[in-house]
Amino acid sequence: MSLSEPLEEIRRNSNAALASFGIGLRIECRGRRLNLRGLLPVRQQPGQRSVQRLSLGLENNRDGLLEAEQIARVIDAQLKRDQFRWEQWIKAPVQTTTSGSAGGARALLDQQLQTFEQVFFADPRRRRSPSGSRTTWTGAYNPYLRRLRTLAGKGTGPISADLLLQTLHSYPDGSRSRQQCSTALAGLARHLELELPENWRAEAAGYGLHRARFRQLPSDQRILESVLQIPNPRWRLVYGLMATYGLRNHEVFFSDLSALSDEGDRVIRVLPTTKTGEHQVWPFNPEWVERFDLLKLGREPQALPVISTDLRTTTLQQVGRRVTEQFRRYHLPLTPYDLRHAWAVRTIHIGLPDTVSARMMGHSVAIHTRTYHHWITRRDQQQAVDAALARQNAS
């Protein structure tokens, strides 16, 4: 069997795979170089399309064919979103598989990441909350994509499942960073129509309090005592809101607090401009509303610290960072998220349904169950033991 025969078979298989996903571009070989052929925008009339060839500068070999297929997927995504620009592709230098291939391979990887970002922000669901989307991208996607790009080095080909797994493994097992990394990279894999390793979910597991449970969450008494270390009354109100309602750092400044009054029901509304959208939250413990003097906020919303909340000039992440900085400045023996986790565990102990708690916290039931698995399991087992003992006593 000649060398050209297996390459021809690989090319046919690649084109068949592209066709199965509804991608109209096809890989061609002209001489020793690869092209893409299909309906592309006319350069002088972008609103029209015609069958054209796009030179890829790739050699006709196994690596080149693999890159060509990935490029076809990237260009198809651009075409479907009217984001294809000739200048992004016609300047690509002719490559070889030795010294010249690294630059082209890196350009492809960068193009894949750039297109993923464009698709992320083009999602209609995300356009409803631009500020929340920017915060999510900045905090929950971009750090892990930067790590992937660094680990890829200079000579990588298109993004592969092995590179995704290498990036995931660069974060500590069981850490929140690893879980967030898995979410970001899974989204990238879906965009690239790349199959994840079979053990991806097992490798990614671990966010929540699997490790944090070994550090004792603050008791209610500790929470009540720690607020005394905050000399500024405005920041005491921030602390009290987070302890009583389990809010994220930034949510303190993006909530409707009008129900905090003698006549109100004391159910606050987290605004839709936040990371996870609008949701309502009840106080647990309810008596803490008075204990932290939170009714003052119903009368004087301006009693909170004065910080910029204009999302045209700041982000939710930057607002949240101010809260973290203040906790450190006052040398508090707990973190903002300690208050949030303690609130969640409190709702578990009193028997609030997990679906209700999850909705109040602004995350899914799956995240809630995974995060607070230890306490939920203990609660359910205790309920089963109590029921069994009750039946025994009744008999």
Helices and strands as residue ranges (DSSP letters): H 4-20, E 26-30, E 33-42, E 45-59, H 62-80, G 86-88, H 101-122, H 124-127, H 130-136, I 137-141, H 142-152, H 161-169, H 176-192, H 200-204, G 212-214, H 220-226, G 227-229, H 233-245, G 250-253, E 255-256, E 268-270, E 279-281, H 288-291, H 296-299, G 301-303, H 316-329, H 336-349, H 354-361, H 365-371, H 373-394
